[in-house]
Amino acid sequence: MNIPGLGIVARDDRLDWYYSSEIPVKALGGIMCRIVVVDYDEDEAKEEFHVAIRNFLSIDQAALNEAEPFIFRYYEDVNSDWEPGDDEYVRIDSPSEIWRHIQLGNQPIVSRRAYRDKQIYVSLECKCGWEPEHGLQMVFKNGLRVTKLGRYDGHLSNADAYANDELEDVVYR
């Protein structure tokens, strides 16, 4: 199958997902990624997937830079459980240093949100030095900007994660 923006994709029949060939993602520093597309066949508005994919592949590092303060708050919240000298303690002095402690994922997942706005989101699971168990999830609404981040929980918004409509526009909680 050919998905606009990705080209020919392979189908994983077990998961009912599509995988692209490896392509560079500018926002992630050009790392090669296999884009995963979920629930595409049965979706009635496939063009919305195409737009989100095009958006995600066209944004640059600025989208991640905008998320730095939120990622830094996540780091501070997790790291506050530890004292300097603890094995788990990670010292990061400023938001701009955060990237040295993150291993960006290489398999962004494109899917439609099941609740509320039902838009297309791109979710990226990353590893981070301060939370090795749960990592870091960054979610890009319509592939354009980070609208949710924190430990990886699979949800596409904090409103969904906490079943609380008041958190609809909250990037990090």
N, C-alpha and C positions, 0 to 999 in steps of 0.2 A: 504494500500500500504506500501511496505517496501522500505525505502530510505537508501542505505548504509551509515553507520556512525550514523544514527538516529534511525534505526529500524522501527517499525510500526508507521506510522503517520496518523493523522486524517485529513480529508479534510473539509475545510470550503467552501461549494458550493456557498455561497453568494459572497465570495471574490475570489474563485478559487485558494486558498492557501492551503498548508499543514502545520500542526503543529505537532511537536514532543511531546512526553511526556517530563516532566521536567527532565533535565539532568544537572549535574554540569559542569560549564565552568571554566577551570583552570585559563585562562587569566583574568577572572573576579573575582578572589578570591574564586572560587568554588561555586558561587551562582547558584542556580537552575534556569535554563532557559528553556523556550519552544522555540525551533528553528522554525522559519517560513521559508518556502520555496515557492518562487513565480515563476509562469510560468514554472513549472517543466515538466508538461505533454507534452507540445508542443515543448520542447527544443530537438534539435537533438544531442546535446553533453552532455548528462546527467552526464557522467563521470567527467566533469569539475565541476559540482555541488558537486559530491562526494569528489573530491580532496579538494575543498575549505572548505567543511564541516569538513573533516578530519584535514585539516590544522588548522582551527579555534579552534577545540576542543583539539588540541595538543599544541598550543602555551601557553606560561605562562605569568606571570606578566611583564616580560621584554618588551613585545610588547607595553604595556601601558606606562611603564617607558620611552620608547623611545619617546612617544608622549607628555610627560610632558611639555617640553619647548613650544610646539605649543599651548597646552591647556592654559598654563600660559599667553601666548601672547593674546589669546582670552579673558581670564579673564581681563587682563590689558586694552584691547581695550574697553570692555564693562564698566568696572569699572571707566574708565577715565571720564565718563559722570557724575559722582557723586563726592561729597565732603565728607570727614569724617564728620559724624554727620547726613548725609542724611540717611533715612530709607533704601534706596536701596544700600548704600555703603557696600561692603564686604572687609574686610582686609585679604589679603593673602600675606605673606612676601616672599615666595619662591616657585618655581615649585613643590618641594616635598610636600608642604602643600596643594596642590590643591585638593588632593583626599578626604580630610576631608569635602569638599564642593560639592562633586559629589555623586549622587545616581545613580549607574550603572543600566542600563535597564536590563530587564530579558526576552526580546523577540527579539533576533537578527534576522534580516531578510536577507535571502540569495537570491540573484537575479542576473540576468545577466544584465550588463550595456547595454543599448539600443544603445549607440553611441560609436564612436571611437574604442577602443580596444575590446569591447564586451566581456570582461572577467567577471568572477563571483566575486561578492563583498558581504561582510557581513556588514550590516549597523546596528548600535546600537544607539537607542535613550535613552539619559540619562537626569536626572534632575540635575541642578546645582544651587548653592546658589546665584551666581552673575547674572544669566539670567533666572529667573523663567518662563518668558513667552515663550521663544524659546528653552530653554534647551541647550543641547550639543549633537551633532551627531558625532559619530566616525565611520569611514568607513575603513574596512580592505580589501585590494585587495587580491583576492584569499585566503582570510581568514588568511593571514600571518602577515601583518603589517598595521599600520594605515597610510592611504594615503590621507585622508581628514578628517578635523574636523572643528567644528564651530557650529553656531546655527543650529538647526534642520531645514533643508529645503527639505529633501527627495532626493536630488541629490547624486550621487555616486562619483562625482569628482568636483573640483572647475572649471575645464574646462566646464563641463556641466552646473553648477550653474550659471556661468557668460557668457556662450556662447563665450568662449575665449580659443582657442587652446594653447595659451601661458601659461595657468594655469594648463596644464595637470599634471605636477609633483609637483604642489604646495599643500602642506598639509594644510596650513591655510592661508587665505587671509583676 
